[in-house]
Amino acid sequence: MRPRGAVLADPVLDRMLHSQDEIAERVAELGAAISEDYRGQEVALVTVLRGGLIFLADLCRRVDVPVTLDFMAISSYAGGGGAVRITKDLDDPIEGRHVLVVEDIVDTGLTLHYLLKMLRQRRPATLEVCTLLDKDARRIADLPLRYRGFACPDRFVVGYGLDLGGRFRNLPFIATLKDEVMG
Ligand code: 5GP
């Protein structure tokens, strides 16, 4: 398996940021921390399609308290300051439940800020966030990220659910793109 920092063959990809092994190890640690914190309770894991799907699938199998899975899909308004339109809402109510939002990456945080505000109005018992990647250099909204996998450099990354125009979600690792690709 190729290590962190490896140069990748795809002409669009630059370097491996997190290998498959490294991700698996960190996801197991996050799962253990979540299991410990929610011991004796049931957690509603809520994920935003499509990027969070891969992380959720691995994370939920590392959590050993009862969980339910639910999904939302959103689309951002151009220049909307993080305002989003829900294109698919959760199937189940979250009132009185322990909700953990599972995100692939938090960048400016505007999308998540808006989403949390909306979910809070549904009066969950608790509402927390678990993000795999935290691009904190670009953060605008002040967000409570209870769990985070890795700090992410200010680069566009793909793989493990993250895409570029729909591609690369199925890469088992996370990679940076070549600068010229992003212009
Ligand atoms: P935010 O509102 O936090 O600025 O944006 C969050 C969304 O932007 C993420 O859910 C993701 O869809 C997208 N995003 C931000 N940074 C990256 C990145 O490095 N790679 C990919 N593929 N998407 C990103």
Boltz pocket constraint, residues with backbone or C-beta under 6 A from the ligand:
constraints:
  - pocket:
      binder: B
      contacts: [[A, 51], [A, 82], [A, 104], [A, 105], [A, 106], [A, 107], [A, 108], [A, 109], [A, 110], [A, 111], [A, 112], [A, 135], [A, 155], [A, 156], [A, 157], [A, 158], [A, 162], [A, 163], [A, 164]]
      max_distance: 6.0
